[in-house]
Amino acid sequence: MSTWLYRIRPTRPALLSTGPTPAEQALIGRHFAYLQELTQRGIVHLAGRTTTTEEEGMGLVIFSAPGEPEARALMEGDPAVAGGVFAARLFPYRVALLNVDSLAEAQRVG
């Protein structure tokens, strides 16, 4: 099993400053449910987004997949990517350091 990262960015940059349209919000809700399910299944290790409203804001999903075709299928299966709300780019990824305790604390506080 390999580790992968996909980065997402809104295809409509104003989404970050003015908020989503109702259609975008529906797809973002499905996107969140998709990632929740994959997290519960142990596939997604971390998912989140920057909290800035500038155009360079982004989200990251770090996950495991056997190879690139499966990783790409998982990324492209994200409802907000498939629906065109987010543009996504896939990267092979290697974790170098991980502090599970501080990550859990940040999740609890954030």
VEXDREN-2710 file (C-alpha; in Angstrom, 1 decimal):
% VEXDREN-2710
k/r/px/py/pz
1/MET/0.0/0.0/0.0
2/SER/1.3/3.4/-0.9
3/THR/0.5/6.9/0.5
4/TRP/-0.9/9.6/-1.7
5/LEU/-2.0/13.2/-1.4
6/TYR/-4.5/15.1/-3.5
7/ARG/-4.7/18.8/-3.4
8/ILE/-8.0/20.5/-4.1
9/ARG/-8.7/24.1/-5.1
10/PRO/-12.0/25.7/-5.9
11/THR/-12.6/26.1/-9.6
12/ARG/-14.4/29.3/-8.8
13/PRO/-12.0/31.2/-6.5
14/ALA/-14.7/33.4/-5.1
15/LEU/-16.1/30.4/-3.3
16/LEU/-13.5/31.0/-0.6
17/SER/-14.5/34.7/-0.1
18/THR/-18.2/34.9/-0.9
19/GLY/-19.2/31.3/0.0
20/PRO/-20.6/28.5/-2.1
21/THR/-23.7/28.6/-4.3
22/PRO/-26.5/26.2/-3.3
23/ALA/-25.3/23.7/-6.0
24/GLU/-21.7/23.9/-4.8
25/GLN/-22.8/23.5/-1.2
26/ALA/-24.7/20.3/-2.1
27/LEU/-21.5/18.8/-3.7
28/ILE/-19.3/20.0/-0.8
29/GLY/-21.6/18.1/1.6
30/ARG/-21.3/15.0/-0.5
31/HIS/-17.5/15.5/-0.6
32/PHE/-17.4/15.7/3.2
33/ALA/-19.5/12.5/3.5
34/TYR/-17.3/10.7/1.0
35/LEU/-14.1/11.6/3.0
36/GLN/-15.8/10.7/6.3
37/GLU/-16.6/7.2/4.9
38/LEU/-13.1/6.7/3.6
39/THR/-11.7/7.9/7.0
40/GLN/-13.9/5.4/8.8
41/ARG/-12.7/2.6/6.5
42/GLY/-9.0/3.5/7.3
43/ILE/-8.2/4.8/3.8
44/VAL/-8.0/8.5/4.5
45/HIS/-5.5/9.4/7.1
46/LEU/-5.9/13.2/7.1
47/ALA/-8.2/15.7/5.3
48/GLY/-8.5/19.4/5.8
49/ARG/-8.3/22.8/4.3
50/THR/-6.6/26.1/4.8
51/THR/-8.8/28.7/6.5
52/THR/-7.8/31.6/4.3
53/THR/-10.1/33.3/1.9
54/GLU/-7.4/34.2/-0.6
55/GLU/-7.2/32.5/-4.0
56/GLU/-4.3/30.3/-3.0
57/GLY/-6.5/28.5/-0.4
58/MET/-6.6/24.7/-0.7
59/GLY/-7.6/21.4/0.8
60/LEU/-5.4/18.3/1.2
61/VAL/-6.4/14.7/1.5
62/ILE/-3.7/12.2/2.5
63/PHE/-4.7/8.5/2.0
64/SER/-3.5/5.0/1.1
65/ALA/-4.1/3.2/-2.1
66/PRO/-2.3/0.2/-3.8
67/GLY/-1.1/2.2/-6.8
68/GLU/-1.6/5.3/-8.9
69/PRO/-4.7/4.0/-10.8
70/GLU/-6.5/3.3/-7.6
71/ALA/-5.4/6.6/-6.0
72/ARG/-6.5/8.5/-9.1
73/ALA/-9.9/6.7/-9.1
74/LEU/-10.4/7.7/-5.4
75/MET/-9.5/11.3/-6.1
76/GLU/-11.8/11.4/-9.2
77/GLY/-14.5/9.7/-7.2
78/ASP/-14.7/12.7/-4.8
79/PRO/-18.1/14.2/-5.6
80/ALA/-16.9/17.8/-5.5
81/VAL/-14.0/16.9/-7.9
82/ALA/-16.3/14.9/-10.2
83/GLY/-18.9/17.7/-10.0
84/GLY/-16.4/20.4/-11.0
85/VAL/-16.5/22.4/-7.7
86/PHE/-12.8/21.5/-7.0
87/ALA/-9.9/21.0/-9.3
88/ALA/-7.6/18.2/-7.9
89/ARG/-4.0/17.2/-8.4
90/LEU/-2.6/13.9/-7.3
91/PHE/0.9/13.4/-5.7
92/PRO/2.7/10.4/-4.4
93/TYR/3.5/11.2/-0.8
94/ARG/5.8/9.9/2.0
95/VAL/5.3/10.7/5.6
96/ALA/8.6/11.7/7.2
97/LEU/7.5/12.7/10.7
98/LEU/4.2/12.3/12.5
99/ASN/3.2/13.5/15.9
100/VAL/-0.1/11.8/16.5
101/ASP/-0.6/13.4/20.0
102/SER/-0.3/17.0/18.7
103/LEU/-2.5/16.1/15.7
104/ALA/-5.2/14.8/18.0
105/GLU/-4.9/17.9/20.2
106/ALA/-5.2/20.2/17.2
107/GLN/-8.3/18.4/16.0
108/ARG/-9.8/18.7/19.5
109/VAL/-9.1/22.4/19.8
110/GLY/-9.7/23.4/16.2
END
